[in-house]
């Protein structure tokens, strides 16, 4: 089930956390730059786990996030 054009609520909410603050936006852009989309999405996932643990600040599980969709959005 999609949520606001994203795969699910966890993906949408995680993207909002990453894009909603200047520092996190620039970090996400830096992490997803270059390489394959799969590599970029893995790097972004590891970055988020490092800063938040296994859930975003609103408690959504990072295991449910479509990381490739978010990585593609940061590359646009």
C-alpha positions as CSV (number, residue, x, y, z in Angstrom):
1,X,0.0,0.0,0.0
2,X,1.5,3.3,-1.0
3,X,1.6,6.5,1.1
4,X,1.7,10.0,-0.4
5,X,3.4,8.6,-3.5
6,X,6.0,6.5,-1.5
7,X,6.0,2.8,-1.0
8,X,4.8,3.1,2.6
9,X,4.6,5.4,5.6
10,X,8.1,4.5,6.9
11,X,9.7,5.4,3.5
12,X,7.8,8.7,3.3
13,X,8.5,9.6,6.9
14,X,12.2,8.7,6.7
15,X,12.6,10.8,3.5
16,X,10.9,13.7,5.3
17,X,13.3,13.5,8.2
18,X,16.3,13.4,5.8
19,X,15.1,16.2,3.6
20,X,13.5,18.4,6.2
21,X,16.7,19.7,7.8
22,X,19.6,21.4,5.9
23,X,22.3,19.3,7.5
24,X,20.6,16.0,7.0
25,X,19.6,16.9,3.5
26,X,23.2,17.7,2.5
27,X,24.4,14.5,4.2
28,X,21.9,12.4,2.3
29,X,22.9,14.0,-1.0
30,X,26.6,13.3,-0.2
31,X,26.0,9.7,0.8
32,X,23.9,8.9,-2.3
33,X,26.2,10.6,-4.8
34,X,27.9,8.3,-7.3
35,X,28.0,4.6,-7.8
36,X,25.0,2.4,-8.4
37,X,21.6,3.1,-7.0
38,X,21.9,-0.1,-4.9
39,X,25.2,1.0,-3.4
40,X,23.9,4.5,-2.8
41,X,20.8,3.1,-1.0
42,X,22.9,0.8,1.1
43,X,25.1,3.7,2.1
44,X,22.1,5.8,3.0
45,X,20.6,3.0,5.1
46,X,23.9,2.5,7.0
47,X,24.1,6.3,7.5
48,X,20.6,6.4,9.0
49,X,21.2,3.4,11.2
50,X,24.4,5.0,12.5
51,X,22.6,8.3,13.5
52,X,19.2,6.9,14.6
53,X,19.5,3.2,15.3
54,X,16.9,0.8,13.9
55,X,14.0,3.4,13.7
56,X,13.6,7.0,12.6
57,X,12.9,9.7,15.1
58,X,9.1,9.0,14.8
59,X,9.6,5.3,15.6
60,X,9.2,3.9,12.1
61,X,11.2,0.8,11.5
62,X,14.1,1.3,9.1
63,X,13.7,-2.3,8.0
64,X,10.4,-1.2,6.2
65,X,12.0,1.6,4.3
66,X,12.4,1.5,0.5
67,X,16.0,2.8,0.5
68,X,16.4,2.8,-3.3
69,X,13.3,5.0,-3.7
70,X,14.8,7.5,-1.2
71,X,18.3,7.3,-2.8
72,X,16.7,8.1,-6.2
73,X,14.9,11.1,-4.8
74,X,18.1,12.5,-3.5
75,X,19.8,12.0,-6.8
76,X,17.2,14.1,-8.7
